[in-house]
């Protein structure tokens, strides 16, 4: 998401200078190794729970 900044001078010649500031890029991935491990553990637990409920 970009930001729009304004520079305003009011003493002599009133002018407005808009500037478009680029958004900072985050080099970190959205999902890391620990997130994947946690999702796998939760999904595995859910599969085991459903299999135990269907068996009995």
N, C-alpha and C positions, 0 to 999 in steps of 0.2 A: 504494500500500500504506500503510495507516494504522499508527500505532504506539500502543501502550498504555503510558502512564507512570503510576507510582504515587507518591503522596506519603504518607509514613509518619511519624507522630509517636509517640514512645515515652516521653517524659518524664511527662506528666500523664495524658492520656486517649488510650490507644493506639487509633489509627484509621488506616484505609487509605482514601485517596481516589484512585480510579482516574480517569484522564483520557485521553480519546481524542484524539491529536494527528493532524491531517490531514496527508496526504502533500504534499510540495511539488510543485507543478505545473511541469513543464518546458515552457516556451513554444516551444522549438526543435522543428522538425519532425524526424521520424525519419530521413527521407532528404532530403538537400540537393541542390543543383544539381550539385556535384562527384560525388556518389554516382551520380546519374543519368547523367552523362557517362561515368563509368568503367564502369558497367553496359552502356551502349550500345557503348562501344569493345570490351569483352570479348565481347559478344554478336555484334557485327559481325565480329570476328576469328574467332570460332567458326564463323560461317556461311561465311566465306571459306575456312577450313581444310577444312570438310566438303565444300564445292563443289569444291575442288581435289582432294580424295581421291576423290570420286565421278567426276570427269572423267577422271582418269588411270587 
